[in-house]
């Protein structure tokens, strides 16, 4: 029983790495349509694509790096570093903790509520 859970978490974790990396690259490329597709159903209900694009386009993202990622049950976490240009400083790197959820066997990003 326990092994099945660990295996499921490992599979989800591998997919999480792939999807988190792809979302990060989409942000760096400025492909906000692609980035929006990684949002969970709940997040899409809260923030429209236009609103998302408006908010995300205000920040020029430069680089994205994953430090740690893993899943437990239906929820996953990614510890990442996002580098962006601030209006007063170029190349600011900030650590993030991303929350991802499993919906229909795929992991989706939960947009921060703030």
C-alpha positions as CSV (number, residue, x, y, z in Angstrom):
1,X,0.0,0.0,0.0
2,X,2.7,2.5,1.1
3,X,4.8,1.6,-1.9
4,X,2.0,2.5,-4.3
5,X,1.6,5.9,-2.7
6,X,5.4,6.5,-3.0
7,X,5.4,5.4,-6.6
8,X,2.4,7.7,-7.4
9,X,4.2,10.6,-5.7
10,X,7.3,9.9,-7.7
11,X,5.4,9.9,-11.0
12,X,3.7,13.1,-10.1
13,X,7.0,14.6,-9.0
14,X,8.6,13.8,-12.4
15,X,5.6,15.4,-14.2
16,X,5.8,18.3,-11.8
17,X,9.4,19.0,-12.7
18,X,8.7,18.9,-16.3
19,X,5.6,21.2,-16.1
20,X,7.1,23.6,-13.7
21,X,10.2,24.0,-15.9
22,X,8.0,24.5,-19.0
23,X,5.9,27.1,-17.2
24,X,9.1,28.9,-16.0
25,X,10.5,28.9,-19.6
26,X,7.2,30.3,-20.9
27,X,7.4,33.2,-18.4
28,X,11.0,33.9,-19.4
29,X,10.0,33.8,-23.1
30,X,7.1,36.1,-22.4
31,X,4.7,33.4,-23.7
32,X,1.9,34.3,-21.3
33,X,-0.8,32.4,-23.2
34,X,1.3,29.2,-22.7
35,X,2.0,30.1,-19.0
36,X,-1.8,30.6,-18.4
37,X,-2.5,27.0,-19.5
38,X,-0.6,25.7,-16.5
39,X,-3.1,27.3,-14.1
40,X,-5.5,25.1,-12.1
41,X,-9.2,25.2,-12.7
42,X,-9.7,27.2,-9.4
43,X,-7.0,29.7,-10.5
44,X,-8.6,30.2,-13.9
45,X,-11.9,30.9,-12.2
46,X,-10.2,33.6,-10.1
47,X,-8.0,35.3,-12.7
48,X,-9.0,35.7,-16.4
49,X,-6.4,35.2,-19.1
50,X,-6.4,38.9,-19.9
51,X,-6.0,39.9,-16.3
52,X,-3.2,37.3,-15.9
53,X,-1.4,38.6,-19.0
54,X,-1.7,42.2,-17.8
55,X,-0.3,41.4,-14.4
56,X,2.5,39.1,-15.6
57,X,3.6,41.4,-18.5
58,X,4.5,44.1,-16.0
59,X,7.6,42.1,-14.9
60,X,10.3,41.2,-17.4
61,X,11.4,37.7,-16.3
62,X,15.0,36.8,-17.1
63,X,15.6,33.3,-15.7
64,X,13.9,30.5,-13.8
65,X,15.5,27.7,-11.8
66,X,14.0,24.9,-9.7
67,X,15.8,24.0,-6.5
68,X,13.4,21.4,-5.2
69,X,10.2,19.8,-6.1
70,X,7.9,17.0,-4.8
71,X,4.4,15.8,-4.3
72,X,2.4,14.4,-1.4
73,X,-1.0,13.1,-2.4
74,X,-2.8,15.7,-4.4
75,X,-0.6,18.6,-3.6
76,X,2.9,19.5,-4.9
77,X,5.4,22.1,-4.0
78,X,8.2,23.6,-6.0
79,X,10.9,25.7,-4.5
80,X,12.3,27.9,-7.3
81,X,14.2,31.0,-8.0
82,X,12.9,33.6,-10.4
83,X,15.1,36.3,-11.8
84,X,13.5,39.4,-13.1
85,X,14.3,43.1,-13.9
86,X,13.0,45.5,-11.3
87,X,12.4,49.0,-12.3
88,X,15.4,50.2,-10.2
89,X,17.5,47.0,-10.4
90,X,18.3,44.5,-13.1
91,X,18.5,40.8,-12.4
92,X,16.8,40.6,-9.1
93,X,16.5,36.9,-8.0
94,X,13.7,36.0,-5.6
95,X,13.1,32.6,-4.0
96,X,9.5,31.3,-4.5
97,X,7.5,28.5,-3.1
98,X,5.0,27.4,-5.7
99,X,1.9,25.4,-5.0
100,X,0.7,22.9,-7.6
101,X,-2.3,20.5,-7.4
102,X,-3.2,17.3,-9.2
103,X,-6.3,17.5,-11.3
104,X,-7.3,14.6,-13.6
105,X,-3.9,13.1,-13.3
106,X,-2.0,16.3,-14.3
107,X,-0.3,18.9,-12.1
108,X,-1.5,22.5,-12.3
109,X,-0.1,25.7,-10.8
110,X,-2.1,27.5,-8.1
111,X,-2.0,31.2,-8.7
112,X,-1.1,33.0,-5.4
113,X,-4.2,34.7,-4.0
114,X,-2.5,37.9,-3.0
